[in-house]
């Protein structure tokens, strides 16, 4: 009876070790994916900032162009 309990305990320990190994592998995979996502977020933030700057520059350019057009219209009237 003691040997049967020992065998069962040994089997359970092996199962726990296997599950732990699988969990560690999954954890490593998730860490890797998380790092990739962090990199993507950083790149997207930089791209967003660049696009916002570009939009501001275009807005300033359009404003300047509109001012010139209004000046020309005023002269023509």
MOPAC internal coordinates of N, CA, C and O (Angstrom, degrees):
PM7 1SCF
backbone

  N    0.0000 0     0.00 0     0.00 0    0    0    0
  C    1.4424 1     0.00 0     0.00 0    1    0    0
  C    1.5374 1   111.35 1     0.00 0    2    1    0
  O    1.2310 1   121.45 1   138.36 1    3    2    1
  N    1.3272 1   114.82 1   -41.64 1    3    2    1
  C    1.4589 1   119.42 1   178.32 1    5    3    2
  C    1.5257 1   110.50 1   -63.84 1    6    5    3
  O    1.2310 1   120.54 1   142.36 1    7    6    5
  N    1.3247 1   116.58 1   -37.64 1    7    6    5
  C    1.4574 1   120.30 1   179.65 1    9    7    6
  C    1.5256 1   110.86 1   -67.72 1   10    9    7
  O    1.2310 1   120.17 1   141.54 1   11   10    9
  N    1.3348 1   117.28 1   -38.46 1   11   10    9
  C    1.4671 1   120.94 1   177.66 1   13   11   10
  C    1.5346 1   110.08 1   -63.15 1   14   13   11
  O    1.2310 1   120.21 1   137.56 1   15   14   13
  N    1.3239 1   117.20 1   -42.44 1   15   14   13
  C    1.4617 1   121.56 1   178.91 1   17   15   14
  C    1.5246 1   110.15 1   -65.13 1   18   17   15
  O    1.2310 1   120.87 1   141.36 1   19   18   17
  N    1.3439 1   115.95 1   -38.64 1   19   18   17
  C    1.4589 1   120.70 1   178.42 1   21   19   18
  C    1.5183 1   110.60 1   -65.39 1   22   21   19
  O    1.2310 1   120.22 1   137.37 1   23   22   21
  N    1.3350 1   117.19 1   -42.63 1   23   22   21
  C    1.4707 1   121.31 1   177.82 1   25   23   22
  C    1.5296 1   110.83 1   -62.65 1   26   25   23
  O    1.2310 1   121.23 1   136.58 1   27   26   25
  N    1.3374 1   115.25 1   -43.42 1   27   26   25
  C    1.4562 1   119.37 1   179.45 1   29   27   26
  C    1.5282 1   110.36 1   -63.73 1   30   29   27
  O    1.2310 1   120.19 1   137.31 1   31   30   29
  N    1.3133 1   117.24 1   -42.69 1   31   30   29
  C    1.4540 1   121.97 1   178.05 1   33   31   30
  C    1.5249 1   110.99 1   -63.02 1   34   33   31
  O    1.2310 1   120.86 1   139.49 1   35   34   33
  N    1.3199 1   115.97 1   -40.51 1   35   34   33
  C    1.4609 1   121.00 1   178.05 1   37   35   34
  C    1.5311 1   110.54 1   -63.56 1   38   37   35
  O    1.2310 1   120.22 1   136.37 1   39   38   37
  N    1.3301 1   117.19 1   -43.63 1   39   38   37
  C    1.4672 1   121.35 1   178.43 1   41   39   38
  C    1.5302 1   111.11 1   -62.95 1   42   41   39
  O    1.2310 1   121.21 1   136.67 1   43   42   41
  N    1.3225 1   115.29 1   -43.33 1   43   42   41
  C    1.4552 1   119.20 1   178.59 1   45   43   42
  C    1.5307 1   111.42 1   -63.39 1   46   45   43
  O    1.2310 1   120.58 1   140.77 1   47   46   45
  N    1.3099 1   116.50 1   -39.23 1   47   46   45
  C    1.4661 1   120.53 1   178.05 1   49   47   46
  C    1.5302 1   110.31 1   -63.43 1   50   49   47
  O    1.2310 1   120.51 1   138.33 1   51   50   49
  N    1.3403 1   116.63 1   -41.67 1   51   50   49
  C    1.4662 1   120.45 1   177.94 1   53   51   50
  C    1.5238 1   110.60 1   -63.24 1   54   53   51
  O    1.2310 1   120.53 1   137.85 1   55   54   53
  N    1.3247 1   116.59 1   -42.15 1   55   54   53
  C    1.4601 1   120.33 1   178.64 1   57   55   54
  C    1.5294 1   111.01 1   -62.48 1   58   57   55
  O    1.2310 1   120.91 1   139.02 1   59   58   57
  N    1.3106 1   115.87 1   -40.98 1   59   58   57
  C    1.4648 1   119.85 1   178.30 1   61   59   58
  C    1.5237 1   111.48 1   -64.13 1   62   61   59
  O    1.2310 1   120.92 1   139.08 1   63   62   61
  N    1.3291 1   115.84 1   -40.92 1   63   62   61
  C    1.4672 1   119.61 1   178.15 1   65   63   62
  C    1.5272 1   109.96 1   -63.50 1   66   65   63
  O    1.2310 1   120.26 1   137.14 1   67   66   65
  N    1.3339 1   117.11 1   -42.86 1   67   66   65
  C    1.4713 1   120.76 1   178.88 1   69   67   66
  C    1.5301 1   110.71 1   -63.39 1   70   69   67
  O    1.2310 1   120.51 1   134.78 1   71   70   69
  N    1.3286 1   116.64 1   -45.22 1   71   70   69
  C    1.4687 1   119.98 1   178.82 1   73   71   70
  C    1.5234 1   110.57 1   -63.08 1   74   73   71
  O    1.2310 1   120.47 1   139.49 1   75   74   73
  N    1.3148 1   116.71 1   -40.51 1   75   74   73
  C    1.4547 1   120.73 1   178.69 1   77   75   74
  C    1.5350 1   110.79 1   -62.28 1   78   77   75
  O    1.2310 1   120.67 1   138.46 1   79   78   77
  N    1.3144 1   116.32 1   -41.54 1   79   78   77
  C    1.4616 1   120.53 1   178.18 1   81   79   78
  C    1.5272 1   110.57 1   -62.57 1   82   81   79
  O    1.2310 1   120.50 1   135.95 1   83   82   81
  N    1.3313 1   116.66 1   -44.05 1   83   82   81
  C    1.4627 1   120.26 1   178.46 1   85   83   82
  C    1.5290 1   111.12 1   -63.19 1   86   85   83
  O    1.2310 1   120.86 1   138.82 1   87   86   85
  N    1.3136 1   115.96 1   -41.18 1   87   86   85
  C    1.4669 1   120.17 1   179.33 1   89   87   86
  C    1.5230 1   110.08 1   -65.20 1   90   89   87
  O    1.2310 1   120.09 1   138.90 1   91   90   89
  N    1.3149 1   117.43 1   -41.10 1   91   90   89
  C    1.4682 1   120.39 1   178.35 1   93   91   90
  C    1.5253 1   110.73 1   -63.27 1   94   93   91
  O    1.2310 1   120.35 1   138.66 1   95   94   93
  N    1.3367 1   116.93 1   -41.34 1   95   94   93
  C    1.4625 1   120.50 1   178.93 1   97   95   94
  C    1.5298 1   110.50 1   -64.32 1   98   97   95
  O    1.2310 1   120.86 1   136.32 1   99   98   97
  N    1.3245 1   115.95 1   -43.68 1   99   98   97
  C    1.4633 1   119.98 1   178.59 1  101   99   98
  C    1.5334 1   110.24 1   -64.30 1  102  101   99
  O    1.2310 1   120.46 1   140.13 1  103  102  101
  N    1.3091 1   116.73 1   -39.87 1  103  102  101
  C    1.4591 1   121.13 1   177.34 1  105  103  102
  C    1.5309 1   111.05 1   -61.21 1  106  105  103
  O    1.2310 1   120.54 1   136.64 1  107  106  105
  N    1.3187 1   116.57 1   -43.36 1  107  106  105
  C    1.4683 1   120.42 1   178.24 1  109  107  106
  C    1.5323 1   110.59 1   -62.69 1  110  109  107
  O    1.2310 1   120.76 1   138.30 1  111  110  109
  N    1.3324 1   116.15 1   -41.70 1  111  110  109
  C    1.4607 1   120.79 1   178.30 1  113  111  110
  C    1.5241 1   110.39 1   -62.03 1  114  113  111
  O    1.2310 1   120.77 1   134.93 1  115  114  113
  N    1.3312 1   116.14 1   -45.07 1  115  114  113
  C    1.4596 1   120.34 1  -179.97 1  117  115  114
  C    1.5272 1   111.67 1   -65.42 1  118  117  115
  O    1.2310 1   120.44 1   142.14 1  119  118  117
  N    1.3338 1   116.77 1   -37.86 1  119  118  117
  C    1.4658 1   119.99 1   176.85 1  121  119  118
  C    1.5272 1   110.52 1   -61.98 1  122  121  119
  O    1.2310 1   121.11 1   137.78 1  123  122  121
  N    1.3309 1   115.49 1   -42.22 1  123  122  121
  C    1.4568 1   120.30 1   179.43 1  125  123  122
  C    1.5291 1   110.86 1   -63.70 1  126  125  123
  O    1.2310 1   120.56 1   134.45 1  127  126  125
  N    1.3272 1   116.53 1   -45.55 1  127  126  125
  C    1.4664 1   120.23 1   178.69 1  129  127  126
  C    1.5209 1   110.47 1   -63.32 1  130  129  127
  O    1.2310 1   120.43 1   140.02 1  131  130  129
  N    1.3234 1   116.79 1   -39.98 1  131  130  129
  C    1.4580 1   121.06 1   178.79 1  133  131  130
  C    1.5314 1   110.38 1   -61.39 1  134  133  131
  O    1.2310 1   120.62 1   136.91 1  135  134  133
  N    1.3205 1   116.43 1   -43.09 1  135  134  133
  C    1.4686 1   120.12 1   178.56 1  137  135  134
  C    1.5267 1   110.95 1   -62.32 1  138  137  135
  O    1.2310 1   120.84 1   138.19 1  139  138  137
  N    1.3310 1   115.99 1   -41.81 1  139  138  137
  C    1.4627 1   120.17 1   177.90 1  141  139  138
  C    1.5263 1   110.31 1   -61.82 1  142  141  139
  O    1.2310 1   120.76 1   136.85 1  143  142  141
  N    1.3272 1   116.16 1   -43.15 1  143  142  141
  C    1.4626 1   120.24 1   179.96 1  145  143  142
  C    1.5240 1   111.62 1   -65.89 1  146  145  143
  O    1.2310 1   120.46 1   141.88 1  147  146  145
  N    1.3239 1   116.73 1   -38.12 1  147  146  145
  C    1.4671 1   119.90 1   176.10 1  149  147  146
  C    1.5255 1   110.30 1   -60.63 1  150  149  147
  O    1.2310 1   121.03 1   136.92 1  151  150  149
  N    1.3248 1   115.64 1   -43.08 1  151  150  149
  C    1.4649 1   119.76 1   177.86 1  153  151  150
  C    1.5202 1   111.36 1   -62.44 1  154  153  151
  O    1.2310 1   120.60 1   138.92 1  155  154  153
  N    1.3300 1   116.45 1   -41.08 1  155  154  153
  C    1.4596 1   120.27 1   178.19 1  157  155  154
  C    1.5221 1   111.24 1   -64.21 1  158  157  155
  O    1.2310 1   120.48 1   138.25 1  159  158  157
  N    1.3141 1   116.68 1   -41.75 1  159  158  157
  C    1.4656 1   120.87 1   178.99 1  161  159  158
  C    1.5261 1   109.70 1   -62.61 1  162  161  159
  O    1.2310 1   120.18 1   136.36 1  163  162  161
  N    1.3153 1   117.25 1   -43.64 1  163  162  161
  C    1.4664 1   120.57 1   179.08 1  165  163  162
  C    1.5292 1   111.09 1   -61.36 1  166  165  163
  O    1.2310 1   120.78 1   135.49 1  167  166  165
  N    1.3335 1   116.11 1   -44.51 1  167  166  165
  C    1.4759 1   119.64 1   178.96 1  169  167  166
  C    1.5262 1   110.70 1   -63.72 1  170  169  167
  O    1.2310 1   120.63 1   138.19 1  171  170  169
  N    1.3331 1   116.41 1   -41.81 1  171  170  169
  C    1.4668 1   119.74 1   179.78 1  173  171  170
  C    1.5214 1   111.81 1   -66.08 1  174  173  171
  O    1.2310 1   120.19 1   143.84 1  175  174  173
  N    1.3270 1   117.24 1   -36.16 1  175  174  173
  C    1.4679 1   120.06 1   176.01 1  177  175  174
  C    1.5250 1   110.63 1   -62.70 1  178  177  175
  O    1.2310 1   120.87 1   134.93 1  179  178  177
  N    1.3301 1   115.94 1   -45.07 1  179  178  177
  C    1.4638 1   120.29 1   179.33 1  181  179  178
  C    1.5280 1   110.65 1   -63.32 1  182  181  179
  O    1.2310 1   120.84 1   137.20 1  183  182  181
  N    1.3242 1   116.00 1   -42.80 1  183  182  181
  C    1.4642 1   120.46 1   179.18 1  185  183  182
  C    1.5313 1   109.95 1   -63.90 1  186  185  183
  O    1.2310 1   120.36 1   138.75 1  187  186  185
  N    1.3194 1   116.92 1   -41.25 1  187  186  185
  C    1.4585 1   121.29 1   178.82 1  189  187  186
  C    1.5259 1   110.90 1   -61.84 1  190  189  187
  O    1.2310 1   120.58 1   135.92 1  191  190  189
  N    1.3182 1   116.49 1   -44.08 1  191  190  189
  C    1.4625 1   120.31 1   178.56 1  193  191  190
  C    1.5286 1   110.81 1   -61.90 1  194  193  191
  O    1.2310 1   120.78 1   137.58 1  195  194  193
  N    1.3250 1   116.11 1   -42.42 1  195  194  193
  C    1.4671 1   120.22 1   179.61 1  197  195  194
  C    1.5286 1   110.00 1   -64.02 1  198  197  195
  O    1.2310 1   120.30 1   138.33 1  199  198  197
  N    1.3273 1   117.02 1   -41.67 1  199  198  197
  C    1.4590 1   120.13 1   179.53 1  201  199  198
  C    1.5310 1   111.43 1   -66.62 1  202  201  199
  O    1.2310 1   120.54 1   142.72 1  203  202  201
  N    1.3197 1   116.57 1   -37.28 1  203  202  201
  C    1.4647 1   119.52 1   177.50 1  205  203  202
  C    1.5274 1   110.95 1   -65.02 1  206  205  203
  O    1.2310 1   120.79 1   138.40 1  207  206  205
  N    1.3340 1   116.09 1   -41.60 1  207  206  205
  C    1.4676 1   119.73 1   176.94 1  209  207  206
  C    1.5248 1   110.90 1   -62.90 1  210  209  207
  O    1.2310 1   120.85 1   136.53 1  211  210  209
  N    1.3167 1   115.98 1   -43.47 1  211  210  209
  C    1.4577 1   120.53 1   179.25 1  213  211  210
  C    1.5321 1   110.58 1   -62.34 1  214  213  211
  O    1.2310 1   120.30 1   139.23 1  215  214  213
  N    1.3254 1   117.03 1   -40.77 1  215  214  213
  C    1.4649 1   120.82 1   178.63 1  217  215  214
  C    1.5285 1   110.75 1   -63.74 1  218  217  215
  O    1.2310 1   120.66 1   138.26 1  219  218  217
  N    1.3380 1   116.34 1   -41.74 1  219  218  217
  C    1.4603 1   119.47 1   177.44 1  221  219  218
  C    1.5294 1   111.55 1   -62.88 1  222  221  219
  O    1.2310 1   120.67 1   138.21 1  223  222  221
  N    1.3242 1   116.33 1   -41.79 1  223  222  221
  C    1.4654 1   120.52 1   178.76 1  225  223  222
  C    1.5233 1   110.68 1   -63.32 1  226  225  223
  O    1.2310 1   120.44 1   137.99 1  227  226  225
  N    1.3317 1   116.76 1   -42.01 1  227  226  225
  C    1.4622 1   120.51 1   178.65 1  229  227  226
  C    1.5282 1   110.69 1   -64.92 1  230  229  227
  O    1.2310 1   120.94 1   140.81 1  231  230  229
  N    1.3273 1   115.81 1   -39.19 1  231  230  229
  C    1.4578 1   120.08 1   178.56 1  233  231  230
  C    1.5256 1   110.66 1   -63.00 1  234  233  231
  O    1.2310 1   120.58 1   137.38 1  235  234  233
  N    1.3357 1   116.49 1   -42.62 1  235  234  233
  C    1.4671 1   120.33 1   177.70 1  237  235  234
  C    1.5223 1   110.47 1   -63.67 1  238  237  235
  O    1.2310 1   120.87 1   138.03 1  239  238  237
  N    1.3319 1   115.94 1   -41.97 1  239  238  237
  C    1.4646 1   120.41 1   179.59 1  241  239  238
  C    1.5293 1   110.23 1   -63.64 1  242  241  239
  O    1.2310 1   120.46 1   136.40 1  243  242  241
  N    1.3226 1   116.72 1   -43.60 1  243  242  241
  C    1.4632 1   120.44 1   179.58 1  245  243  242
  C    1.5231 1   110.61 1   -64.72 1  246  245  243
  O    1.2310 1   120.66 1   141.13 1  247  246  245
  N    1.3186 1   116.35 1   -38.87 1  247  246  245
  C    1.4624 1   120.58 1   178.76 1  249  247  246
  C    1.5244 1   110.30 1   -63.51 1  250  249  247
  O    1.2310 1   120.75 1   136.44 1  251  250  249
  N    1.3346 1   116.17 1   -43.56 1  251  250  249
  C    1.4625 1   120.60 1   178.79 1  253  251  250
  C    1.5280 1   110.22 1   -64.18 1  254  253  251
  O    1.2310 1   120.40 1   138.32 1  255  254  253
  N    1.3172 1   116.84 1   -41.68 1  255  254  253
  C    1.4663 1   121.15 1   179.11 1  257  255  254
  C    1.5231 1   110.31 1   -64.20 1  258  257  255
  O    1.2310 1   120.50 1   137.72 1  259  258  257
  N    1.3186 1   116.64 1   -42.28 1  259  258  257
  C    1.4593 1   120.87 1   178.64 1  261  259  258
  C    1.5292 1   111.10 1   -62.38 1  262  261  259
  O    1.2310 1   120.91 1   140.26 1  263  262  261
  N    1.3160 1   115.86 1   -39.74 1  263  262  261
  C    1.4689 1   119.72 1   177.66 1  265  263  262
  C    1.5216 1   110.56 1   -62.21 1  266  265  263
  O    1.2310 1   120.22 1   136.31 1  267  266  265
  N    1.3267 1   117.19 1   -43.69 1  267  266  265
  C    1.4691 1   121.11 1   179.16 1  269  267  266
  C    1.5233 1   110.37 1   -63.44 1  270  269  267
  O    1.2310 1   120.22 1   138.28 1  271  270  269
  N    1.3140 1   117.19 1   -41.72 1  271  270  269
  C    1.4673 1   120.89 1   179.54 1  273  271  270
  C    1.5274 1   110.00 1   -63.59 1  274  273  271
  O    1.2310 1   120.83 1   136.14 1  275  274  273
  N    1.3259 1   116.01 1   -43.86 1  275  274  273
  C    1.4636 1   119.67 1   178.49 1  277  275  274
  C    1.5200 1   112.00 1   -62.86 1  278  277  275
  O    1.2310 1   120.10 1   142.43 1  279  278  277
  N    1.3390 1   117.41 1   -37.57 1  279  278  277
  C    1.4630 1   121.53 1   176.08 1  281  279  278
  C    1.5230 1   110.30 1   -62.33 1  282  281  279
  O    1.2310 1   121.02 1   134.61 1  283  282  281
  N    1.3277 1   115.65 1   -45.39 1  283  282  281
  C    1.4794 1   119.59 1  -179.62 1  285  283  282
  C    1.5337 1   110.23 1   -63.58 1  286  285  283
  O    1.2310 1   120.29 1   138.59 1  287  286  285
  N    1.3244 1   117.05 1   -41.41 1  287  286  285
  C    1.4518 1   120.96 1   179.30 1  289  287  286
  C    1.5307 1   111.03 1   -63.35 1  290  289  287
  O    1.2310 1   121.39 1   140.28 1  291  290  289
  N    1.3261 1   114.94 1   -39.72 1  291  290  289
  C    1.4705 1   119.66 1   178.73 1  293  291  290
  C    1.5080 1   110.54 1   -63.79 1  294  293  291
  O    1.2310 1   119.81 1   139.27 1  295  294  293
  N    1.3227 1   117.96 1   -40.73 1  295  294  293
  C    1.4678 1   122.69 1   179.04 1  297  295  294
  C    1.5235 1   110.76 1   -65.08 1  298  297  295
  O    1.2310 1   121.02 1   141.77 1  299  298  297
  N    1.3333 1   115.65 1   -38.23 1  299  298  297
  C    1.4638 1   119.27 1  -177.32 1  301  299  298
  C    1.5239 1   112.32 1   -73.21 1  302  301  299
  O    1.2310 1   120.02 1   158.11 1  303  302  301
  N    1.2818 1   117.56 1   -21.89 1  303  302  301
  C    1.4689 1   119.51 1  -177.44 1  305  303  302
  C    1.4787 1   113.49 1   -85.94 1  306  305  303
  O    1.2310 1   120.10 1   180.00 1  307  306  305

